[in-house]
Amino acid sequence: MITIGTRGSALALAQARLVAERLGADVELRVLRTAGDVSDRPIRELGDGVFVTAIEDALRAGEIDLAVHSLKDLRTEEPADLLIAATPEREDPRDVLVTRARGGLAGLPHAAVVGTSSPRRAAFLRVLRADAVPREIRGNVDTRLRKVRGGEYDAVIVAAAGLRRLGIAFEEREALPIELCPPAPGQGALAVQIRAGDADLHARIAPLDDRETRLAVTAERELLRLLGASCEVPLGAFGRCENGDVVLHAALAGDGAVRRAHARGSDPIDVARQVAEALGTVARV
């Protein structure tokens, strides 16, 4: 029996089940609580890794055999004793702006209060709509949408991948175009993590790995590492594979403006380095 460790939110469970279904019948889920789950403090105060550390510790201790994470929650420096054994095919990487009227950005009222716990989303929102007021929000996807319906917020920004995996429909007009609001590095991708020395399990998981997704997110995450490796960096990045090359587009928001850069090549690490050099130092927001 293979035991998969996961957080207990509806989205985390849905993601873990996607992996479990592909692995076969001899799989069970074990729900674990992380620091991010037990605290109501803003995520930026809790620091990086708040949604993964407890699960990684359980993996090290042998309490679980593998973990399923949202890739963007993982630190860019991979621990020597753990391994991302597979990155399955990526889901929609875009952000979605959900308002009460479900009209997207065009229907956002003046001086709207928009819920987001992401400095990246807040920074790009200020560029798109200088009158909008980003405000900290916590809770799972359903909770955040309920706070919009209840009038606590005029809108909320959430990941399209999360909505799709939960079966929550949205219209194209609600999705923020990648060129205007590029996603967080790794957004929409999953990470299947195991102990580094578990060769048999690695072989079983290998078919879940999508090469193009892995190359794209490797470039995105390396760029984030080069620019500070923090969720505080207002960096949007989106990589893709095109004619055998990795193409990386990135944007750094700050001071009401956006700096953009892109590069392409066969090596995702080199492509990330080129984009980092073009963007220069991290801007203050």
PEZI-V810894 format. One record per residue. RES is the residue in three letters. OMEGA is omega in whole degrees, -180 to 180 (NA if undefined). D_LAST is the distance of its C-alpha to the last C-alpha in whole Angstrom. Layout:
BEGIN
res->RES omega->OMEGA d_last->D_LAST
res->RES omega->OMEGA d_last->D_LAST
END
This chain:
BEGIN
res->MET omega->177 d_last->48
res->ILE omega->180 d_last->44
res->THR omega->180 d_last->42
res->ILE omega->176 d_last->38
res->GLY omega->-178 d_last->36
res->THR omega->169 d_last->33
res->ARG omega->-174 d_last->31
res->GLY omega->179 d_last->33
res->SER omega->180 d_last->31
res->ALA omega->-180 d_last->32
res->LEU omega->180 d_last->30
res->ALA omega->179 d_last->30
res->LEU omega->178 d_last->34
res->ALA omega->180 d_last->34
res->GLN omega->179 d_last->32
res->ALA omega->-180 d_last->35
res->ARG omega->176 d_last->38
res->LEU omega->179 d_last->37
res->VAL omega->-179 d_last->37
res->ALA omega->-179 d_last->40
res->GLU omega->-179 d_last->42
res->ARG omega->-180 d_last->42
res->LEU omega->178 d_last->43
res->GLY omega->-170 d_last->46
res->ALA omega->-173 d_last->48
res->ASP omega->-176 d_last->48
res->VAL omega->175 d_last->45
res->GLU omega->179 d_last->43
res->LEU omega->173 d_last->40
res->ARG omega->-178 d_last->39
res->VAL omega->179 d_last->36
res->LEU omega->179 d_last->34
res->ARG omega->180 d_last->32
res->THR omega->179 d_last->28
res->ALA omega->179 d_last->26
res->GLY omega->-180 d_last->24
res->ASP omega->-173 d_last->27
res->VAL omega->-178 d_last->28
res->SER omega->175 d_last->25
res->ASP omega->-180 d_last->24
res->ARG omega->176 d_last->21
res->PRO omega->-176 d_last->17
res->ILE omega->-178 d_last->17
res->ARG omega->178 d_last->14
res->GLU omega->-179 d_last->17
res->LEU omega->177 d_last->19
res->GLY omega->-179 d_last->18
res->ASP omega->177 d_last->19
res->GLY omega->-174 d_last->22
res->VAL omega->-178 d_last->23
res->PHE omega->-174 d_last->24
res->VAL omega->-171 d_last->26
res->THR omega->-179 d_last->28
res->ALA omega->179 d_last->31
res->ILE omega->177 d_last->32
res->GLU omega->178 d_last->32
res->ASP omega->178 d_last->34
res->ALA omega->177 d_last->36
res->LEU omega->178 d_last->36
res->ARG omega->-177 d_last->37
res->ALA omega->-179 d_last->40
res->GLY omega->179 d_last->42
res->GLU omega->175 d_last->41
res->ILE omega->-179 d_last->40
res->ASP omega->177 d_last->40
res->LEU omega->180 d_last->37
res->ALA omega->174 d_last->34
res->VAL omega->-179 d_last->32
res->HIS omega->159 d_last->28
res->SER omega->-173 d_last->25
res->LEU omega->-177 d_last->24
res->LYS omega->178 d_last->21
res->ASP omega->-177 d_last->21
res->LEU omega->173 d_last->23
res->ARG omega->-179 d_last->22
res->THR omega->177 d_last->22
res->GLU omega->-177 d_last->24
res->GLU omega->179 d_last->28
res->PRO omega->-177 d_last->30
res->ALA omega->-175 d_last->33
res->ASP omega->179 d_last->35
res->LEU omega->-174 d_last->34
res->LEU omega->169 d_last->34
res->ILE omega->-173 d_last->32
res->ALA omega->-180 d_last->35
res->ALA omega->168 d_last->34
res->THR omega->-179 d_last->31
res->PRO omega->-179 d_last->33
res->GLU omega->-174 d_last->33
res->ARG omega->172 d_last->29
res->GLU omega->179 d_last->29
res->ASP omega->-175 d_last->27
res->PRO omega->-172 d_last->23
res->ARG omega->169 d_last->22
res->ASP omega->179 d_last->20
res->VAL omega->176 d_last->22
res->LEU omega->-178 d_last->21
res->VAL omega->176 d_last->24
res->THR omega->178 d_last->25
res->ARG omega->-179 d_last->28
res->ALA omega->180 d_last->29
res->ARG omega->-180 d_last->28
res->GLY omega->-180 d_last->28
res->GLY omega->-175 d_last->24
res->LEU omega->-178 d_last->21
res->ALA omega->-179 d_last->24
res->GLY omega->-179 d_last->26
res->LEU omega->-178 d_last->22
res->PRO omega->179 d_last->23
res->HIS omega->179 d_last->22
res->ALA omega->-178 d_last->19
res->ALA omega->174 d_last->19
res->VAL omega->-174 d_last->18
res->VAL omega->-178 d_last->17
res->GLY omega->173 d_last->17
res->THR omega->175 d_last->15
res->SER omega->-176 d_last->14
res->SER omega->174 d_last->12
res->PRO omega->177 d_last->8
res->ARG omega->-179 d_last->9
res->ARG omega->180 d_last->11
res->ALA omega->-178 d_last->9
res->ALA omega->180 d_last->7
res->PHE omega->176 d_last->10
res->LEU omega->-180 d_last->12
res->ARG omega->177 d_last->10
res->VAL omega->-179 d_last->11
res->LEU omega->-178 d_last->14
res->ARG omega->-176 d_last->15
res->ALA omega->-179 d_last->13
res->ASP omega->-177 d_last->16
res->ALA omega->-177 d_last->15
res->VAL omega->177 d_last->14
res->PRO omega->178 d_last->13
res->ARG omega->-180 d_last->15
res->GLU omega->177 d_last->15
res->ILE omega->175 d_last->18
res->ARG omega->179 d_last->21
res->GLY omega->179 d_last->24
res->ASN omega->-175 d_last->26
res->VAL omega->-180 d_last->26
res->ASP omega->180 d_last->29
res->THR omega->-179 d_last->27
res->ARG omega->178 d_last->24
res->LEU omega->179 d_last->26
res->ARG omega->179 d_last->29
res->LYS omega->174 d_last->26
res->VAL omega->180 d_last->25
res->ARG omega->-178 d_last->29
res->GLY omega->175 d_last->30
res->GLY omega->177 d_last->27
res->GLU omega->178 d_last->25
res->TYR omega->175 d_last->22
res->ASP omega->-179 d_last->23
res->ALA omega->175 d_last->21
res->VAL omega->175 d_last->20
res->ILE omega->-180 d_last->18
res->VAL omega->-180 d_last->20
res->ALA omega->176 d_last->22
res->ALA omega->-179 d_last->25
res->ALA omega->179 d_last->26
res->GLY omega->178 d_last->26
res->LEU omega->-178 d_last->28
res->ARG omega->-178 d_last->30
res->ARG omega->177 d_last->31
res->LEU omega->-180 d_last->32
res->GLY omega->179 d_last->34
res->ILE omega->-175 d_last->32
res->ALA omega->171 d_last->32
res->PHE omega->-180 d_last->30
res->GLU omega->-178 d_last->30
res->GLU omega->-179 d_last->29
res->ARG omega->179 d_last->27
res->GLU omega->-180 d_last->25
res->ALA omega->178 d_last->24
res->LEU omega->-178 d_last->20
res->PRO omega->-178 d_last->21
res->ILE omega->-179 d_last->20
res->GLU omega->179 d_last->19
res->LEU omega->-179 d_last->17
res->CYS omega->-178 d_last->15
res->PRO omega->-174 d_last->16
res->PRO omega->172 d_last->17
res->ALA omega->176 d_last->16
res->PRO omega->180 d_last->18
res->GLY omega->-176 d_last->22
res->GLN omega->-179 d_last->21
res->GLY omega->-179 d_last->25
res->ALA omega->175 d_last->26
res->LEU omega->175 d_last->28
res->ALA omega->175 d_last->29
res->VAL omega->-171 d_last->33
res->GLN omega->179 d_last->33
res->ILE omega->172 d_last->36
res->ARG omega->-172 d_last->38
res->ALA omega->-176 d_last->38
res->GLY omega->-175 d_last->42
res->ASP omega->-174 d_last->43
res->ALA omega->-178 d_last->44
res->ASP omega->179 d_last->46
res->LEU omega->178 d_last->43
res->HIS omega->180 d_last->41
res->ALA omega->-180 d_last->44
res->ARG omega->-177 d_last->44
res->ILE omega->-174 d_last->40
res->ALA omega->-180 d_last->40
res->PRO omega->179 d_last->41
res->LEU omega->-174 d_last->38
res->ASP omega->176 d_last->36
res->ASP omega->-171 d_last->35
res->ARG omega->-177 d_last->35
res->GLU omega->176 d_last->32
res->THR omega->-179 d_last->30
res->ARG omega->180 d_last->30
res->LEU omega->-178 d_last->29
res->ALA omega->-177 d_last->26
res->VAL omega->174 d_last->25
res->THR omega->178 d_last->26
res->ALA omega->-179 d_last->24
res->GLU omega->-176 d_last->21
res->ARG omega->176 d_last->21
res->GLU omega->176 d_last->22
res->LEU omega->178 d_last->19
res->LEU omega->179 d_last->16
res->ARG omega->-178 d_last->18
res->LEU omega->-178 d_last->18
res->LEU omega->174 d_last->14
res->GLY omega->174 d_last->14
res->ALA omega->-178 d_last->16
res->SER omega->175 d_last->14
res->CYS omega->178 d_last->13
res->GLU omega->-179 d_last->9
res->VAL omega->-178 d_last->9
res->PRO omega->-174 d_last->8
res->LEU omega->170 d_last->11
res->GLY omega->-178 d_last->14
res->ALA omega->178 d_last->17
res->PHE omega->178 d_last->21
res->GLY omega->176 d_last->24
res->ARG omega->176 d_last->27
res->CYS omega->-177 d_last->31
res->GLU omega->179 d_last->33
res->ASN omega->177 d_last->36
res->GLY omega->179 d_last->36
res->ASP omega->169 d_last->32
res->VAL omega->179 d_last->29
res->VAL omega->-177 d_last->27
res->LEU omega->173 d_last->23
res->HIS omega->-179 d_last->20
res->ALA omega->177 d_last->17
res->ALA omega->179 d_last->13
res->LEU omega->-176 d_last->10
res->ALA omega->176 d_last->7
res->GLY omega->179 d_last->4
res->ASP omega->177 d_last->6
res->GLY omega->-179 d_last->8
res->ALA omega->-179 d_last->10
res->VAL omega->171 d_last->11
res->ARG omega->-176 d_last->13
res->ARG omega->177 d_last->16
res->ALA omega->175 d_last->18
res->HIS omega->178 d_last->21
res->ALA omega->176 d_last->25
res->ARG omega->180 d_last->28
res->GLY omega->-177 d_last->30
res->SER omega->-176 d_last->33
res->ASP omega->-177 d_last->31
res->PRO omega->179 d_last->28
res->ILE omega->178 d_last->27
res->ASP omega->178 d_last->27
res->VAL omega->178 d_last->25
res->ALA omega->-179 d_last->22
res->ARG omega->178 d_last->23
res->GLN omega->-179 d_last->23
res->VAL omega->179 d_last->20
res->ALA omega->180 d_last->18
res->GLU omega->179 d_last->20
res->ALA omega->180 d_last->19
res->LEU omega->-180 d_last->15
res->GLY omega->-176 d_last->15
res->THR omega->-179 d_last->13
res->VAL omega->179 d_last->9
res->ALA omega->172 d_last->6
res->ARG omega->178 d_last->4
res->VAL omega->NA d_last->0
END
